Amino acid sequence: MFFQQLAEGLGAGAGYAALALALVLAYRFTGIVNFAQGELALLATYVAWQLVDSGLPYWAALPVTVAVAFAAGMLTERVLIRRVESAPGPISPVVATIGLYVLVNALAALVWSSALRAFPSPFPDAPAGLAALAAAGLAGLVLGALALVVRHTGLGLVMRAVAADPRTARLSGIRVGRVAALGWGAASAVGALSGVLLAPSLFLEPAMMTGVLVYAFAAAVLGGFDSAPGAVIGGLIVGVTETLCGTYLGFVGADLKIAVPLVLIVAVLLLRPRGLFGSAPVERA
């Protein structure tokens, strides 16, 4: 039973890790915490369900969904984020993403209704534990491919330069706005993977990603909000911790599992505010 719960925790943690990484990517490129990241993933998951329901095989619908999510992320940065990131006061971009959260959630309910929908599993014939591990492996392959692109390609070098210091990158001739749009596109694509991986166990409905966003924030805070590897590791830790606590701690159970990431967030902010892998701010006199 322990190993089955561990496998299911890793499977859930892979979904949390993908959404946490999406939060970190959006933050690194624009300095904005995107509270609508989960709803963008929800929208992509509905697109995937619609494609599969129309007869497209799962493994053909997945890349189409990721491509649609990538385009939606770039469009969001171009149309909304770019217009509010320079607004007076630090709260304006946050309010804009919260408004986007409400808008996307309402659109999803309007188009697909609030009914619970079963989402197909990528591994329908595998036992629950093996299916969870296989889903975690799928997430690992996609995130590993993204890491290779960022670390070993010219485009990745440009993206890292913008994420590290947008002002210096702009002075070097890099089109920072275009790279920021690519970063938001990548964040949205990774977030779509989170929704697709978690939907088979959560059921697809407009509120599906609300709790997942809390877990993803806990993962990002735990790993460090400026650390992509930390977000992935944090997601796995959160997934395993909440699964084991829900199983073995009687006072937690299924109803209070959502409190586990909240406790982690408070503990990390009190004990190590920059997270396990976050870098300390450097100031030059």
N, C-alpha and C positions, 0 to 999 in steps of 0.2 A: 504493500500500500504506500509506503514511504517513497519508493522509487517512482511509482505512478504519479503521486502528487508532485514529486520533484520534476518529472517530465512535463506535467501539465503547467507547472509554474514557469518552466523555461519557455514553453510555447506561448503562454500569455505574456511573459517578459519580453519575448521577441517583438510582439505587437507594441508593447509599451515603449520598447527601445526605439522602434522605427518612428513613432510619433514624437518621442523626446528628441531624437536626432533632427526631426523636421523643425521643432521649436528652436533648437540650437542653431541650425543653419539660417533660419530666418533672422534670428537675433544677431548672428555674426555679421551678416551682410548689410543690415539696416539699423541695428541697434534697437529693434522694436520687438517686444514680446507679443507674439501673435495669438491672441485668445481664440481666434477663429480657426486655428490649425486643425482642431478635431472636426469641425463642421465641414471644412474643405475635404477632409478624408472621408467624412460621411457622404458627401456629394459624389465623390469618386466611387465609393462602394455601391451606391445606388446605380451608377452608370454600369459598373461591372455586373450587378444583378440583372439589369435590363438587357445587357448583351447576352448573358447566359440564358435568360428567360426567352429571348428571341431565337435561341437555337445555336448560338455561337459556342464552341467548346471552351471550357474553362481556361485552358492554357493559351488559347487564342485571345480570349477576352482580357486576360491579365495585362499583356503589353499594351493593348489598346487603351485600357483604363489608365495605366501609368502615363501614357502619352497625353491623354486628355487632361489628367491632373497636372502634368507639367505645364501645359498651355494655360490652364486655369490659374496656376500660381504666378506665371509671368504676367498674365493679364491683370491679376489682382495688384501686383506691384506697380505696374504701369498706370493703371486707372485710379487706384486708391492710395496706396502707400506713398508713392512718390509725391502726391499732392499734400499729404499731411505730415510727412516726416520732418519738414522744416517749419511746421506751424509753431507759434509761440507757446511755450509751456510743454513740459514732458508728458502731460497727460493726454494731449490731443490724439497722438497715434494709438494709444491704448484704447481710448474711447472709440476710435474708428474701427479697430479690430473687434471690439465687443459688439458694435453695431453690425459689422459684417457677420458675426456669429448669429445674431438674432435673425438677420435677413436670410442667410443660407438655411438655417433651421426651418424658418417659416416656408421658404420655397420648397424644401424637401417634403414637408408635410402637405403642401398644396398640390405638388405634382404626383407624389407617390402615396399620399394619405398617411395616417398614423398606425396603420395595421402592422402587426408583427409578421415578418416574412422570413422564411427559412433560407439561409444562404448556403450554397453548395460548398462542401469541403474539398480542398485540392487533393486529399488522400482519403476518399470515401470508404475504401475497403480495409484500411489499417485500424488496429485497435486504438483506443483513445490516447494512451501514452505515446505510442509510436507516431500517431498522427501529429501530436503536439511537438514531438522532437523533429519530425520532418518539416513542420511549419517553421520551427526555429532555424532549421538548416536552410530552408528557402530564404528566410529573411537574412541569414548570415551571408549567403551567396550574393544577394542583391546589394547589401551594405558593403560587402567586400569589394564588389565590382565598382561601386561608387568611390570607395577609398582609393582603389587603384587609379581611377580617372583623376581624382584630386591630387594624388601624390606623384604621378608619373606621366602626366601629359602637360602640354603647354597651356591648355585651357585651365587645367587644375592649378598650375602655377599662378596664372592671372587671378583666379578666384581666391587663392590663398593670400595673394598680395592685397586684394581689395578687402578681404575679411580682416587682415592684420592692421592695415592703416589706409583707409580710403583716401585721405588727403594726399599722402605721399604717392599713392597709386595714380591719382588724378594728375599730379604734377609730372609723373613719368609717362603720361600720354595714354593711360588706360581709360577706356570709356566705362567709368564706374557705374553709371546708371544701367547700362546694358548688362554688366556682370551681376549687379544686384538683382535684376530681373531673372537672370539665369539661376541665381542662388535661391530665389523664392520659388522658381519652377522646380528646382531639385528638391526643395523642402516639401512642396506639395506632392511631388511624385513619391517621395519616401513616406509621407503621411498616408497616401492612398494604400500603400502596402500594409500599413498598420490596420486600416479599416478592413481590408480584404482578409487578412489573417485572423482577425478577431471576430468578424461577423458570424462564422459558422457556430461559434459557441455562445454568442450574445444575442442572436437574432437581430435582424435588420429592422430598425425603426428610427424615427427622428431623434430620439434621446439616446441612441446607442453610444455615441462617443463622448457624452458628458462626463461619465465616470472615468472613461479611459483618459480624458484630458487631465484629470486630477492625478492619475497614476503617472502620466507622462511628465507632468510638472515635477512630481516627486523624484522621478528618475533624473530629470535634467538638473534639479537642485542638488541631488545626491552626487551625481558625477561631476558637476560643475557646468554652469550655464554657458561657458565659453569653450567647452571641451567636447568634441564630437565622440571620441572613444569613451569618454566618461559618461555621456548620455546612453550609449549602448550598454555599457557595464551596469550603469545605474538601473536601466530598464530590466535587465535580467535579475538583478538583486531584488528590485521591487516585486517582480512577478513571482519569484520563488518565496519571498517573505510573506506576501499576502496570501498565497496559496497554502503554505504550511501553517500560518497562524489561523486561517479559517478552518483548517482541518483538525489541528491538534489543540487549539486553545478554545475551550468550550464557551467562554464568555464572548469570544469574537464571532465565531460561526460565520454563516453566509451574510447575515444582516450588517455586521459591523466591519466587514473586510475593508470597506471604503475608508475606515478610520486609520488603517495601517499606513497608507501613504501620507496622510495628514500628520501623523505622529513622526514619520520620517522627516518630513519637511521641517517641522518645528525643531526637531533634534539637530538636524544638520545646520539650520540657520543659527542655532544657539552655540553649537560646538565648533563648527567649521564652515563659516558662511560662504566661502568660495567653493565648497564641495570637495570631493575626494581628489579630483584631477584638475580643478580650476586653477588658473594662474592668478597670483596676487597682482593687484594694480601697481604699476610703476610710474612714479612721478619724478620729473627732472626739475631740479631747482633752476 
